[in-house]
Amino acid sequence: MQIYKLPDLNKNAKMFTNYIINNVQYTFNFEWCDDFAICTAYFIANNENVYLFKGKPLTINTDLLNRIKNPEIINGQLILKNIYEQLVEPIQENFGSDYQLVYIPQEELTNV
């Protein structure tokens, strides 16, 4: 399991950040839209963006990778979690402080 800190969208409503997942660098674009955040994630292969997902709304405890069916790209789960384990959706003021992305590789999911 890997834990990734989220950007502070209260300071800037649109932020890019890079995360290394399974030795691949992914670029995440987080954007706050009125009362929720959306995210786009991609990596670069052969000088082209390969998208994992585009404009996906971020809700807690929902797997962001659930529609990716190609294990050669990525497998496992990527979930937005509240660090206090509360079942409350983020607001712009606490998105970067009270929430994180948690990546669970497929191997860990199948060994549970």
C-alpha positions as CSV (number, residue, x, y, z in Angstrom):
1,M,0.0,0.0,0.0
2,Q,1.2,3.5,-0.9
3,I,-0.1,6.8,0.5
4,Y,0.0,10.0,-1.5
5,K,-0.5,13.5,-0.1
6,L,-3.0,15.6,-2.0
7,P,-2.4,19.2,-3.0
8,D,-3.9,22.2,-1.2
9,L,-6.7,23.2,-3.6
10,N,-7.7,26.0,-1.2
11,K,-4.7,28.0,-2.3
12,N,-5.0,27.1,-6.0
13,A,-8.1,25.5,-7.4
14,K,-6.2,23.7,-10.1
15,M,-3.0,21.8,-9.3
16,F,-0.8,19.3,-11.1
17,T,1.3,16.8,-9.2
18,N,3.3,13.7,-10.0
19,Y,3.1,10.4,-8.2
20,I,5.3,7.3,-8.7
21,I,3.1,4.2,-8.8
22,N,4.7,0.8,-9.6
23,N,7.8,2.6,-10.8
24,V,5.8,4.7,-13.3
25,Q,5.4,8.4,-13.0
26,Y,1.8,9.6,-13.3
27,T,0.7,13.2,-13.6
28,F,-2.5,14.0,-11.7
29,N,-4.4,17.2,-12.4
30,F,-6.7,18.1,-9.5
31,E,-9.3,20.8,-10.0
32,W,-11.9,22.1,-7.5
33,C,-15.3,22.8,-9.1
34,D,-17.8,24.6,-6.9
35,D,-18.4,21.9,-4.3
36,F,-16.3,18.9,-5.4
37,A,-12.9,18.0,-7.0
38,I,-12.3,16.3,-10.3
39,C,-9.1,14.5,-11.3
40,T,-7.4,13.6,-14.5
41,A,-4.4,11.1,-14.4
42,Y,-2.1,10.1,-17.2
43,F,1.5,8.9,-17.9
44,I,3.6,9.6,-21.0
45,A,4.6,6.8,-23.4
46,N,6.2,7.3,-26.8
47,N,5.8,11.1,-26.3
48,E,2.0,10.8,-25.9
49,N,-0.3,11.1,-22.9
50,V,-1.8,7.8,-21.9
51,Y,-4.9,8.6,-19.8
52,L,-6.0,6.5,-16.8
53,F,-9.1,8.6,-16.5
54,K,-10.2,12.2,-17.4
55,G,-12.3,14.5,-15.3
56,K,-13.3,11.9,-12.7
57,P,-15.2,13.3,-9.7
58,L,-13.3,12.4,-6.4
59,T,-15.5,10.8,-3.8
60,I,-14.3,9.0,-0.7
61,N,-13.8,5.3,-0.7
62,T,-14.4,4.9,-4.5
63,D,-11.8,3.1,-6.6
64,L,-10.5,5.5,-9.3
65,L,-9.0,2.6,-11.3
66,N,-12.2,0.5,-11.4
67,R,-12.7,1.0,-15.2
68,I,-9.1,0.2,-16.2
69,K,-9.2,-3.4,-17.3
70,N,-5.7,-3.6,-18.8
71,P,-3.3,-4.9,-16.1
72,E,-0.3,-3.9,-18.3
73,I,-1.2,-0.2,-17.7
74,I,-2.0,-0.4,-13.9
75,N,-3.9,-2.7,-11.6
76,G,-5.1,-2.6,-8.0
77,Q,-7.1,0.2,-6.4
78,L,-6.6,3.9,-6.0
79,I,-8.9,5.3,-3.4
80,L,-9.6,8.8,-1.9
81,K,-9.5,8.3,1.9
82,N,-10.2,10.6,4.9
83,I,-7.2,10.4,7.2
84,Y,-9.5,10.4,10.2
85,E,-11.6,7.5,8.7
86,Q,-14.6,9.8,8.6
87,L,-17.2,9.2,5.9
88,V,-17.4,12.8,4.9
89,E,-16.7,14.2,1.4
90,P,-14.0,16.8,1.2
91,I,-14.5,20.5,1.0
92,Q,-12.0,22.8,-0.7
93,E,-10.6,24.0,2.6
94,N,-9.6,20.5,3.8
95,F,-9.0,18.6,0.6
96,G,-5.2,18.7,1.0
97,S,-5.1,18.3,4.7
98,D,-7.7,15.7,5.7
99,Y,-7.6,13.5,2.6
100,Q,-5.1,11.3,0.8
101,L,-4.9,8.9,-2.1
102,V,-4.2,5.3,-1.2
103,Y,-2.9,2.9,-3.8
104,I,-3.3,-0.8,-3.0
105,P,-1.6,-3.1,-5.5
106,Q,-3.5,-6.1,-6.9
107,E,-1.2,-8.5,-5.1
108,E,-2.2,-7.1,-1.7
109,L,-5.9,-7.2,-2.7
110,T,-5.8,-10.9,-3.6
111,N,-3.8,-11.9,-0.6
112,V,-6.4,-10.5,1.9
